[in-house]
């Protein structure tokens, strides 16, 4: 259904704000969210996750972003794992008995049993499909949503590829070239481009749209450099919601824009960059009662924690030494760092991985702040071939800063030339990725060369988007050599 200039359904009055039209949440929604709260990462003010009769809250009254805190319940057990508020304030996980971690084996058993379930639709419910989702498998740690509200394709279950010099499987010489390029013996690449719409954004969007569904929202919106908009459009269409995406004009790849249009979202191109689009979409959502689904939304970021949980499960709950990932709006740094801390405090893992966030040199505000010891928050006018991380003022700065500090992590930058060189290595290995993803390999190579990451340490790198997300950058546009005659002699002469 089309949307008029107010962003509302055409059959609604223009002055009918969707906040006032939100129905009273169902009793099971109220019950599910009773154990969750939102805490400001700046001033530590605590808010209920659900304020009945009030519009959704994305920021603290002081302007700071919010982080989700909740009690964790093992399935079919009545005793919750109570969170430590001081720990969760810094993105850490729940602890009990004055800081003693709870035993992790019951949690591991639950998640491993769910992962073993066949990916089939049962006749009477979609419970088995939820277990097959690489997000909802960990639902007790992400969002305790009633199943009837969950919107899933399913997402997750993405490949974790051994690509190190020593740990690459036999017969995968192409993959081993990635390890040789990085200079690592034990190296894995987690390819989030294998999600339904081709990027990690589906992890957060299934949770964000589920939350919109629980609240009875009629429309959802985001600002995007492309991946978020494609994901929002897909999940909104599944739920029958109107999707609206704000795009920086001229700075979104054709492949990503095509997805948004194909899924039926309304696109609004802004004469400015992502940060301009982000500022506007927040204003529009607040004024018109549209549910915001950028990483400013704390529940969407919770979905991205599943990347961390799934990596740990794929490694048989043995945490790597390092996790390296691209850094744009910093939602993944925040979410995966929080997942690792919660996994550690639940005794799912025995140590915390160090986290390295890699920025493009042309979009490096987090790197600049890190080099100053986070003495002040920086912003830049972003410009890089890695369009997915072309962000100059990241929303999740404070959450990500705390993750870097807590994990003894590091922030590095790489040039566009280094990004494209790394992308070529990943592409030629038969894996492929969009340019922003290649900052991971470029960053790993640089950190190994500097001696920060040791050659024999176990490292997991995140590839955030599919090769076809950017149909121009780093992809040959023509077939070399032209055509030949349709004869065996002509073909033989070319090949030899």
Buried (B, 14 or more C-beta within 10 A) or exposed (E): EEBEEBBBBEEBEEEEBBBEEBEEBBEBBEEBBBBBBBBBBBEBEEBEBBEEEEBBBBBBEEEBBBBBBBBBBBEEEEEBBBBBEEBBBBBBBBBBEEEEBBEBEBBBEBBEEBBEBEEEEEEEEBBBBBBBBBBBBBBBBBBBBBBEBBBBBBBBBBBBBBBBBEBBEEEBEBBBBBBBBBBBBBBBBBBBBBBBBBBBBBBBBBBBBBBBBBBBBBBBBBBBBBBBBBBBBBBBBBBEBBBBBBBBEEBBBEBBBEBBBEBBBBBBBBEBBBBBBBBBBBEBBBEBBBBBBBBBBBBBBBBBBBBBBBBBBBBEBEBBBBBBBBBBBBBBBBBBBBBBBBBBBBBBBEEBBBBBBBBBBBBBBBBBBBBEEBEEBBBBEBBBBBBBBBBBBBBBBBBBBBBBBBBEBBBBBBBBEBBBBBBEBBBEBEBBBBBBBBBBBBBBBBBBEEEBBBBEBBBBBBBBBBBBBBBEBBBEEEEEEEEEEEEEEEEEEEEE
